[in-house]
Amino acid sequence: MSSLDQLHADARAIFTHALRECAVPAAFDRHIRFEGASLLRQSSPTPIPLDRYQEILVIALGKAALPMTEILLSRLAEHLPARIPISGVCSAPQLPTVPAPGIQYFTGGHPLPNADSFEAAREALRLLRKAGPDTFVFFLISGGGSAMFELPLDPAISLEDTIAFHCALVGSGATITEINTIRKYFSAVKGGKLAYAAPHSDQLSLLISDVPPQDVASIASSPTLPDHSTPAQCREILDRFHLLEKFPPAVRQYFAELHPDAPSVPAGSTQFEVLLSNNDLVAAARDHAISLGYHVVIDNTCDDRDYRDASAYLLRRFHELRRESPRLCLLSGGEVTVKLGPTPGRGGRSQQFALVAAFQLAQNPDARVAVLSAGSDGIDGNSPAAGAIADPTTLARARAAGIDPEAALARFDSYPLFVALGDTILTGPTGNNLRDLRILVA
């Protein structure tokens, strides 16, 4: 095996190990345990005696909704009296092999909502509005929930308008926090409104985070946690990215009528526990890289940067660190931003990052360096790949295969290039979503 092939193999192994170590069931059991019928959280010493309630309601949404629902239901079956009924809604990327009794399943759309996204939100609101003091509500929330669980606050806005609205946001170049701020004011289930639909019920939100660590309230646009943003902040983001002109007329009219001093939604009474975040993904990658003999440095400072700037920064930092540590692994968690053109091809931010890195690596064709960028959900943009891996030979190999890398970069069409080279990262949907991971190895 050549040294470049070995670097490819090591980078893939580090990413695969990190995914495996962040499996949802193990994370659940690290944070949640039972003493009899009482639930205890890692972050709180106060038990929740679930057997004093008359019913349990489970509302699950996002890319990890299905494994979160399955592990919760299995633990409840072990510890709760059979007399307590469990019902709920699960909006996930796929349906379960064996549906659980009492749970209504929906295949919500991502990155754009679909009809099931609307139906899941409607049914969840219906169940929550019937819940009272004798109902305990579990909210199982993970990344992707903003699209997979959606309903406009204005009933005059159609599904087609909502899809166009989400499409404009995703390609705007705004950060995930900025995008989710706008979504909160559009939606009937975001910005704390989902929890507030059951104001008399005790609640616990279990979260798998796909947002910056300091911004937990943005996960899935914060359906259950208090929203501290303001309409004025929403308006500023809309203006800065010139978004109103990109929205369909009904959505443009809705935001035009949003008053900058509109009151926020009253806070619900939900407690919450973060089961997994990007920090866990990076830590697992670090441990495996060390076991492979690499000196590891973690640099998450390019989170939410433009993909070109992030690539230039990380490669510059990487080459500086190599002067002291030739066998080096630089890890970077979080997400980069892209501003899509009018007719983008197939790919996503991770493959776009890898391709622009390939241009920088090609300036030193004899270097033995590999750069992997991939999403923990297993799906990068509108492609079936999680991401891709690049090295100093990527551009030359692409041209030899008859592919124009400059055109692929300009069209946001990186997936066909990496497929032709055999350098995509293919995992399939992982049932998780902990943001992205970039791995630079030498």
Summary of the structure (lengths in Angstrom):
residues: 442
radius of gyration: 22.4
end to end distance: 15.2
largest distance: 68.6
contacts: 1619
relative contact order: 0.13
helix: 41%
strand: 20%
